[in-house]
Amino acid sequence: MKKITLLLLLLSSVYAIGQEDAWVYFTDKPDAAHYLANPLEMLSQRALDRRTTQNIALDDKDVPISVSYINQVTATSGITVKAKSKWLNSLHIRGSITDIRGLENLAFVDRVQFANPTLNGEGRTLRQTNSVGVKDLEVQVNYGYGTSGNQIRMLKGNLLHQQDFTGNGKIIAVMDAGFPNVNTAQPFQRLLVNNKILGGYDFVTRNANFYSGGTHGTQVLSTMGGYVENQLVGTAPDASYYLFITEDILDENPVEESYWVEAAELADSLGVDIINTSLSYFGYNNPDYSYAYFNMNGTTTFISRGAEIAYSRGMICVASAGNTGAGPEPHIGAPADAENVLAVGAVTSTKLYASFSSIGPSADFRVKPDVMAQGEAAVVSNQLGNVVFANGTSFSSPIIAGMVACLWQAFPNKTNTEIMQLIKQSAHLYNTPNDQFGYGIPDFNLALTNALEVPTFSSKTFTIYPNPATSIVNLAFPNDYEKAQVSIYNNLGQEILYTEIQNSRPSFSVENLVAGIYFYKIKAGTNYQTGKLAIK
């Protein structure tokens, strides 16, 4: 997003002289016992219910930061507190190097970490040198009306809608740059009339007016919750939404990562199920704060660490892979690099790779992006209520996030891990992922079918499902096995398929087999298991 004029850049540069961004981390949470004994003082009943459903225990990360610690840091001369995170027990601060380092003398301060790593004595030997406009692609508008049907049918989302799985009962938090005219534009009237906008907040300006800021969030929301008869239907038209502004349209600074984590913590406390993040962090206005590719390992950036904690609380975080695929640094940004974030790349309307979509793998060689959806010529509503076309993983991400809500509505007792695995396993390249597509384009109807057909697993034997199968066969492993060899035989006893399966990716394709009855043999160590497999 190009969002800074020369004048603003000059003003920003003047302001930045002598000022650094940093995080101050605290040693403990002295009020932990009280809050853990009184959980409704820190989390809503809906949030507690989500934890109970997924068997997730409360812990110190749920406990607010000590008010005394916050007050003492706030009162320190030369220090400005910009954001806070209970999950990471830290404050995002701004001040001179001397004033920030002075905080290390406070007994309750564990450490200080500067956004400029050279000030921490750990310097990055490489930095991102691209321009800072990596968060979302400039919207390319075509005022000829189109249809949103393609971006839903590509994911077989229409088949879930036909079964009345439209996101009802699920809550999505949208983290973005702003949501102007969502309260007035026609494509959002259905949400408003049905009280599906539950609230929001502007973390950048600390303002309750979230129908403001940049227009990007309005477009993003429309792909999930928009509704214009015969023009635009979002992927989750009956879900409920919180709208949080975490992106500062006037600056590119790591404090936006801290705003995001703070918003995610609020989303958790409100009982949100899914977070959509159509933002990607890599380069900043101050190049000393920018990341390099080796930092995209899921554990370095503040936002990715926060996203991992969000996952551990039972939520699903869906994030844009980024739009630098055609640039000199084509790799994914944060938080898409986090292991348990569902990172979404972009394809064209004909399922081809969109050239701008950031690629994987993560810096530690994990599959990224995770899945793909239409992000080139995606159908959105702009802030004026006009249905237009737009490009970017900013739109493929919420298109997927809406479908996640629909699938989770169908299986409300499944964990976030189970829902994400069903989605990945349904993707067309699940067994042969690559750096552009990840696992590929998911088939949400297949995910729904697979979830319905999952049997009760034995802890002592392998289980093949679904059986009968169509294209993908899953293998449930018994205890103590990490890999197995699977052979498929025809009725003449000829081996026609052989594959090695890992417990971490327990499925294989049978799409090239004709319909009929086959025999399988599973070998794990010195043990064998045989049976019949029907292909339909």
C-alpha positions in Angstrom: 0.0 0.0 0.0 1.6 3.3 -1.1 0.5 5.5 1.7 3.0 8.2 2.4 3.7 11.5 0.6 7.0 13.2 0.4 5.9 15.7 3.0 4.8 13.0 5.4 8.1 11.1 4.8 10.1 14.2 5.7 8.0 14.9 8.8 8.4 11.3 9.8 12.1 11.4 9.3 12.4 14.6 11.4 10.3 13.0 14.2 12.4 9.8 14.1 15.6 11.5 15.0 16.8 10.3 18.4 13.7 8.0 18.8 13.8 4.3 18.7 11.1 1.6 18.9 11.6 -1.3 21.3 9.8 -3.9 23.4 10.2 -4.1 27.2 9.5 -7.6 28.6 8.5 -8.2 32.2 9.7 -10.9 34.6 6.3 -12.1 35.9 2.6 -11.4 36.5 2.1 -10.9 40.2 -1.7 -11.0 39.9 -1.8 -14.3 38.1 -3.3 -16.4 40.9 -6.2 -14.0 41.3 -7.1 -13.9 37.6 -6.8 -17.6 37.1 -9.2 -18.1 40.0 -11.6 -15.6 38.4 -11.3 -16.2 34.7 -14.4 -14.1 33.8 -12.4 -11.0 34.8 -10.1 -11.6 31.8 -12.1 -13.6 29.3 -15.7 -13.7 28.1 -17.8 -16.8 28.7 -17.7 -17.5 24.9 -13.9 -17.4 25.0 -13.9 -19.8 28.0 -16.4 -22.1 26.1 -14.1 -22.2 23.1 -11.3 -23.3 25.4 -13.4 -26.0 27.0 -14.5 -27.4 23.6 -10.9 -27.7 22.5 -9.6 -28.9 25.9 -7.3 -25.8 26.2 -6.3 -24.9 29.8 -5.9 -21.3 31.0 -2.4 -20.2 31.8 -0.3 -17.1 32.6 -0.5 -15.8 29.1 -4.2 -15.1 29.6 -3.4 -12.9 32.6 -3.2 -9.1 32.0 0.0 -7.3 32.5 0.5 -5.9 35.9 -1.0 -2.4 36.0 1.8 -1.3 38.4 4.4 -2.3 35.8 2.6 -0.4 33.0 2.3 2.7 35.2 5.9 2.7 36.2 7.1 2.5 32.6 4.6 5.1 31.5 5.8 7.5 34.2 9.4 7.1 33.1 10.8 10.3 31.6 11.3 10.1 27.8 9.3 6.9 27.3 6.1 6.7 25.3 4.0 3.5 25.6 2.5 2.7 22.1 1.0 -0.8 22.7 0.9 -3.7 25.2 0.7 -7.5 25.0 -0.4 -9.7 27.8 0.5 -12.8 25.8 4.1 -11.7 25.5 4.1 -9.8 28.8 5.5 -6.7 27.2 5.0 -3.1 26.1 5.9 -1.5 22.8 7.7 1.7 23.7 9.4 4.6 21.9 12.2 6.8 23.2 15.9 7.5 23.1 18.4 4.7 23.3 19.5 5.9 26.7 16.0 6.2 28.1 15.0 2.8 26.8 18.1 1.1 28.2 17.5 2.8 31.5 14.4 0.6 31.9 16.6 -2.4 32.4 17.4 -1.0 35.9 13.8 -1.7 37.0 13.6 -4.8 39.0 10.5 -6.2 37.2 12.0 -5.8 33.7 13.3 -9.0 32.2 14.9 -7.5 29.1 14.6 -4.8 26.4 14.6 -5.6 22.8 15.1 -2.9 20.2 13.3 -3.0 16.8 16.7 -2.2 15.3 18.6 -5.4 16.0 22.0 -3.8 15.8 21.2 -2.1 19.1 20.7 -5.5 20.7 24.2 -6.6 19.7 22.8 -9.3 17.5 22.8 -7.5 14.1 21.2 -8.8 11.0 23.8 -9.3 8.3 21.1 -8.9 5.6 18.2 -6.6 5.4 15.1 -6.2 3.2 16.0 -3.4 0.7 12.7 -3.4 -1.3 10.4 -0.5 -1.1 8.1 -0.6 1.9 4.9 -1.1 0.0 4.6 -4.8 0.6 1.5 -5.0 2.7 -1.1 -5.2 0.0 -1.1 -4.7 -3.8 -2.5 -1.4 -5.2 -6.1 -2.2 -6.0 -6.8 -2.3 -9.8 -10.4 -1.3 -10.3 -12.6 -2.2 -13.2 -16.0 -0.6 -12.9 -17.7 -3.2 -15.1 -19.8 -5.4 -12.9 -18.8 -9.0 -12.5 -19.8 -12.0 -10.4 -18.3 -13.4 -7.3 -19.4 -16.9 -8.1 -16.1 -18.0 -9.5 -14.1 -17.3 -6.4 -16.5 -19.3 -4.3 -17.1 -22.2 -6.7 -13.3 -22.6 -7.1 -13.3 -23.7 -3.5 -16.5 -25.6 -3.8 -17.9 -23.2 -1.2 -21.2 -23.0 -3.0 -21.8 -26.6 -2.0 -21.4 -25.7 1.7 -23.7 -22.7 1.2 -26.3 -25.0 -0.3 -26.3 -27.0 2.9 -26.8 -23.8 4.9 -23.2 -23.6 6.1 -22.8 -19.9 5.6 -20.7 -19.0 8.7 -23.7 -18.5 11.1 -22.6 -18.7 14.7 -18.9 -18.1 14.0 -17.1 -14.9 14.7 -14.3 -13.4 12.5 -12.0 -10.6 13.6 -10.7 -8.5 10.7 -7.4 -6.8 11.3 -6.8 -4.1 8.7 -6.2 -0.4 7.8 -9.8 0.8 8.2 -13.5 0.3 7.4 -14.9 3.5 6.1 -18.6 3.4 4.9 -19.2 -0.2 6.1 -21.9 1.4 8.3 -23.6 3.0 5.2 -22.6 1.3 2.0 -25.3 -1.0 0.5 -23.2 -4.2 0.3 -22.9 -4.3 4.1 -26.6 -3.6 4.9 -27.4 -7.2 5.3 -24.7 -7.5 8.0 -26.0 -4.4 9.8 -29.6 -5.3 9.7 -28.9 -8.7 11.1 -26.6 -7.3 13.8 -23.6 -9.2 12.5 -21.1 -6.3 13.1 -20.4 -6.9 16.8 -18.1 -4.0 17.3 -14.5 -2.9 16.8 -11.7 -0.5 17.7 -9.0 1.6 16.2 -5.8 0.7 17.9 -3.7 3.1 15.9 -5.5 6.3 17.1 -7.0 4.7 20.2 -10.5 5.6 19.0 -13.8 3.8 19.2 -14.7 4.9 15.6 -13.7 2.0 13.5 -15.7 3.1 10.5 -12.7 5.2 9.5 -9.1 4.9 8.3 -7.9 3.4 5.0 -10.4 1.8 2.6 -8.5 -1.5 2.3 -10.4 -3.2 5.2 -13.8 -2.3 3.7 -12.8 -4.2 0.5 -11.5 -7.1 2.5 -14.6 -7.4 4.6 -16.8 -7.4 1.5 -15.2 -10.7 0.2 -16.5 -12.4 3.4 -19.6 -10.5 4.5 -20.7 -8.5 1.5 -24.0 -9.1 -0.2 -25.4 -7.6 -3.4 -28.0 -9.7 -5.2 -26.5 -11.1 -8.5 -23.3 -9.2 -8.0 -21.4 -10.1 -4.8 -21.9 -12.8 -2.2 -19.2 -13.1 0.5 -17.9 -16.5 1.5 -19.3 -16.2 5.0 -22.4 -13.9 4.6 -23.9 -15.0 7.9 -20.8 -14.9 10.1 -20.4 -12.2 12.7 -17.5 -9.7 12.6 -15.3 -7.5 14.8 -13.4 -4.8 12.9 -10.1 -3.8 14.3 -7.8 -1.1 12.8 -4.2 -2.2 13.4 -2.5 -0.8 10.3 -1.2 2.8 10.3 -1.8 4.2 6.7 0.7 7.0 7.4 3.7 5.0 8.4 5.4 1.6 8.2 6.7 0.8 11.6 7.0 -2.3 13.8 4.5 -0.8 16.2 1.8 -2.1 13.8 2.9 -5.6 14.7 2.2 -4.7 18.4 -1.2 -3.2 17.5 -2.0 -6.5 15.8 -1.1 -8.6 18.8 -3.1 -6.3 21.1 -6.1 -6.7 18.9 -5.7 -10.4 18.7 -5.7 -10.6 22.5 -8.9 -8.6 22.6 -10.4 -10.9 19.9 -9.5 -13.9 22.0 -11.1 -12.4 25.1 -14.3 -11.8 23.1 -14.5 -15.4 21.9 -13.5 -14.8 18.3 -13.0 -18.0 16.3 -11.1 -16.8 13.2 -8.7 -13.8 12.6 -8.2 -12.6 9.1 -5.0 -10.6 8.4 -4.7 -9.1 4.9 -1.3 -7.6 5.8 2.2 -8.8 5.4 5.2 -7.3 7.2 8.7 -7.4 5.8 10.1 -3.9 5.0 9.7 -0.7 7.0 10.3 3.0 6.4 13.3 2.8 8.7 15.5 0.1 7.0 17.1 -0.7 10.3 13.8 -2.2 11.4 13.3 -4.2 8.2 13.5 -8.0 8.1 15.4 -10.3 5.8 14.2 -13.6 4.5 16.0 -15.6 7.1 13.8 -13.9 9.7 10.7 -15.5 8.2 11.0 -18.6 10.3 7.8 -18.2 12.3 9.6 -17.4 15.6 11.4 -14.1 15.0 8.8 -11.4 14.4 6.6 -10.0 17.1 3.5 -10.5 15.1 4.3 -14.2 14.2 5.0 -15.0 17.8 1.7 -13.4 18.7 -0.1 -15.4 16.0 1.3 -18.7 17.4 -0.1 -17.8 20.8 -3.5 -17.0 19.2 -3.5 -20.5 17.7 -2.6 -21.9 21.1 -5.8 -20.2 22.5 -7.9 -22.1 20.0 -8.3 -19.6 17.2 -7.5 -20.0 13.5 -5.4 -17.2 12.0 -5.7 -16.7 8.2 -3.1 -14.4 6.6 -2.1 -13.1 3.2 1.1 -14.6 1.9 2.2 -11.2 0.5 2.4 -9.6 -2.9 6.1 -9.6 -3.7 6.3 -12.7 -5.8 7.4 -10.7 -8.9 10.0 -8.6 -6.9 13.6 -9.1 -5.9 12.5 -10.6 -2.6 9.6 -12.9 -3.5 9.1 -14.7 -0.2 6.2 -14.6 2.3 6.1 -12.0 5.0 4.9 -12.1 8.6 2.7 -13.5 10.1 2.2 -15.8 7.2 5.5 -17.4 8.1 4.2 -18.7 11.4 3.8 -22.5 11.5 0.2 -22.5 12.6 -1.0 -19.6 10.5 -3.0 -20.5 7.4 -1.1 -18.6 4.9 -3.0 -17.9 1.6 -1.5 -17.1 -1.8 -3.3 -16.0 -4.9 -4.4 -17.6 -8.2 -6.1 -16.3 -11.2 -9.8 -16.9 -12.1 -8.5 -19.9 -14.1 -6.5 -21.4 -11.1 -3.1 -20.3 -12.5 -0.5 -18.9 -10.2 -0.9 -15.1 -9.8 2.6 -13.6 -10.6 2.5 -11.2 -7.6 1.8 -13.8 -5.0 4.6 -14.3 -2.5 6.2 -17.7 -2.5 7.6 -20.1 0.0 9.1 -21.9 1.7 9.5 -20.4 5.1 13.1 -19.6 6.0 13.2 -22.9 7.9 11.9 -24.8 4.9 8.3 -25.5 5.9 5.6 -25.5 3.2 4.3 -22.0 2.7 2.0 -20.7 1.5 -0.5 -23.3 2.9 -3.3 -22.9 0.4 -4.4 -20.7 -2.5 -7.6 -18.8 -3.6 -8.5 -16.3 -6.2 -6.6 -13.1 -5.6 -6.4 -11.8 -9.2 -9.5 -10.1 -10.4 -11.3 -10.9 -7.1 -14.7 -9.4 -6.8 -15.0 -6.9 -3.9 -17.0 -3.9 -2.8 -15.2 -0.5 -2.6 -16.0 2.1 0.0 -18.6 3.7 -2.3 -20.5 0.4 -2.4 -19.5 -0.3 -6.0 -18.7 -3.9 -6.9 -15.3 -3.9 -8.6 -12.3 -6.1 -9.4 -9.2 -6.0 -7.2 -5.8 -7.9 -7.1 -3.9 -9.1 -4.1 -3.4 -11.9 -1.6 -5.3 -9.3 0.6 -8.4 -10.8 -1.0 -7.5 -14.4 -1.4 -7.0 -14.5 2.4 -10.5 -13.4 3.5 -12.1 -15.5 0.8 -10.5 -18.5 2.5 -11.2 -17.1 6.0 -14.9 -17.0 5.2 -14.9 -20.6 4.0 -13.1 -21.6 7.2 -16.1 -20.2 9.1 -18.5 -22.2 7.0 -16.6 -25.5 7.5 -16.2 -24.9 11.2 -19.9 -24.1 11.5 -20.6 -27.6 10.2 -18.3 -29.1 12.8 -18.3 -26.8 15.8 -16.8 -29.4 18.1 -13.6 -29.8 16.1 -10.4 -28.1 17.2 -8.7 -25.4 15.2 -6.0 -28.0 14.4 -8.5 -30.5 13.0 -10.2 -27.8 10.8 -6.9 -26.6 9.3 -5.8 -30.1 8.6 -9.0 -31.0 6.9 -8.6 -27.9 4.7 -4.9 -28.7 3.8 -5.7 -32.3 3.0 -8.5 -31.3 0.7 -6.1 -29.1 -1.4 -5.2 -30.4 -4.9 -1.5 -30.5 -4.4 -1.5 -31.9 -0.8 0.8 -34.8 -1.7 3.1 -32.7 -3.9 3.3 -29.2 -2.5 5.5 -26.6 -4.1 6.8 -23.1 -3.4 4.2 -21.2 -5.4 1.0 -23.1 -4.5 1.9 -24.7 -1.2 -0.7 -27.5 -0.8 -2.8 -25.9 -3.5 -6.5 -24.9 -3.9 -8.6 -26.4 -1.2 -11.9 -28.2 -1.9 -14.1 -27.4 1.0 -16.8 -29.8 0.0 -14.2 -32.6 0.1 -13.1 -31.3 3.5 -16.7 -31.5 4.6 -17.0 -35.1 3.2 -13.8 -36.2 4.8 -14.9 -34.9 8.2 -18.2 -36.7 8.0 -16.5 -40.0 7.0 -13.7 -40.0 9.6 -14.1 -43.1 11.7 -13.3 -43.7 15.3 -9.6 -44.5 15.3 -8.0 -47.5 17.0 -4.8 -46.8 18.9 -3.4 -50.2 17.8 -4.2 -50.4 14.0 -4.0 -48.3 10.9 -7.3 -46.9 9.6 -7.9 -46.0 5.9 -10.6 -43.4 5.2 -12.8 -42.5 3.4 -13.5 -46.0 2.1 -15.0 -45.9 -0.5 -12.7 -43.2 -1.7 -12.7 -40.9 -4.7 -9.3 -39.0 -5.0 -7.6 -38.7 -1.7 -7.1 -41.5 0.9 -6.2 -40.7 4.5 -4.3 -42.9 6.8 -4.8 -42.8 10.6 -1.7 -44.0 12.4 -1.7 -46.1 15.5 0.5 -45.2 18.5 4.3 -45.3 18.1 4.5 -45.2 14.3 5.8 -42.2 12.3 5.9 -43.7 8.8 4.5 -46.6 6.8 4.6 -48.1 3.3 1.3 -48.6 1.5 0.9 -50.9 -1.5 -2.4 -51.1 -3.6 -3.1 -54.3 -5.6 -5.6 -55.1 -8.3 -7.7 -58.3 -8.3 -4.9 -60.1 -10.1 -2.5 -59.5 -7.3 -0.5 -56.9 -9.2 0.9 -54.0 -7.3 -0.4 -50.9 -9.1 0.5 -48.2 -6.5 3.2 -47.9 -3.9 3.8 -44.9 -1.6 5.6 -44.1 1.6 3.5 -42.1 4.1 4.6 -39.9 7.0 2.4 -39.4 10.1 2.9 -35.7 9.6 1.2 -35.9 6.2 -0.9 -39.0 6.3 -2.6 -39.2 2.9 -2.1 -40.2 -0.7 -3.8 -39.9 -4.1 -5.8 -42.6 -5.9 -7.3 -40.3 -8.5 -5.6 -42.2 -11.3 -7.2 -45.5 -10.3 -10.5 -46.6 -12.0 -13.5 -47.4 -9.9 -13.5 -50.8 -8.4 -12.4 -52.9 -5.4 -8.7 -53.1 -4.6 -6.6 -54.7 -1.9 -4.1 -52.8 0.3 -1.1 -53.7 2.4 0.4 -51.4 5.0 3.9 -52.2 6.3 5.3 -50.4 9.3 8.5 -51.7 10.7 8.0 -55.5 10.9 4.2 -55.3 11.1 1.7 -55.7 8.3 -1.9 -54.9 7.9 -4.1 -55.8 4.9 -7.7 -55.0 3.8 -9.9 -53.9 0.9 -10.2 -50.4 -0.5 -13.1 -49.3 -2.7 -12.7 -46.6 -5.3 -15.8 -44.9 -6.6 
